[in-house]
Structure formats: structure tokens, C-alpha cells
Amino acid sequence: MDAILELFFVALPLLVIGGLVAQWRALQRFEGGWLLAAWVPVIVMGAAIAVGLLGAMAGSNLAPIWIVFALPPCLLWIGALWLARALT
């Protein structure tokens, strides 16, 4: 069980970095409606980061959890966009 937990904590930063890179590449490569759809996770993550930072500056220790909650749906969204774009 400890090995699985260690693997999770090693993989989490890689997922964050991979998600940010996938979003950046999508904004560079997509056009038209695809580009508009690629902005959705960027806006959501931007809002989550803003809420997390503002909450942390106000002294809340739970404010950064918004970033953790926003990451999986944003990764799924951008991954689905890349997959749909590859299939069309």
C-alpha cells in the first residue's frame, strides 16, 4: 500500500505538468471551434488558481484544494479534445 501511495505522489506533479503542457499545445495548435473549446479548461484552472491563491493569502489552509478539484475534469476535457481532434 505504501508503494502505491508513493507512486501517486510521484505521478501527481507529472500529471499537473503534463496537463499544463497539453493545454498550452492545444492553444497553439487548435483553430476555430476547437480553439474555443480548448480555452474552457484554461479558464477553469485560472479561476481555481486565483481562488486558491486569494484564499491562501487570506489565511485559509483549505483554499488550494480548489486547484486539486479542478485538475481532473480539466485533464479529462483536454484529453477528450485531443482524442476527438485526432479522430476527425
NORQUI-V770408 format. One record per residue. N is the residue number from 1. D_LAST is the distance of its C-alpha to the last C-alpha in Angstrom with 2 decimals. Layout:
# NORQUI-V770408
n-><N/N>
d_last-><D_LAST/D_LAST>
This chain:
# NORQUI-V770408
n-><1/2/3/4/5/6/7/8/9/10/11/12/13/14/15/16/17/18/19/20/21/22/23/24/25/26/27/28/29/30/31/32/33/34/35/36/37/38/39/40/41/42/43/44/45/46/47/48/49/50/51/52/53/54/55/56/57/58/59/60/61/62/63/64/65/66/67/68/69/70/71/72/73/74/75/76/77/78/79/80/81/82/83/84/85/86/87/88>
d_last-><41.28/42.15/39.81/36.84/37.88/38.25/34.81/33.38/35.25/34.12/30.42/30.42/30.84/28.15/25.71/26.83/26.50/23.11/21.86/23.37/21.91/18.34/18.98/20.56/17.83/15.20/17.70/18.11/14.60/12.65/13.41/14.02/13.10/11.32/14.73/16.63/15.04/15.78/19.37/20.02/20.85/22.71/24.88/25.52/26.53/28.59/30.42/31.03/32.39/34.55/35.97/36.59/38.39/40.40/41.40/42.41/44.45/46.14/47.16/44.82/43.96/41.21/39.26/36.88/35.66/33.28/31.31/31.24/30.13/27.33/25.84/24.28/22.35/21.14/20.06/18.21/16.51/15.44/14.44/12.26/10.63/10.13/8.83/6.33/5.32/5.61/3.80/0.00>
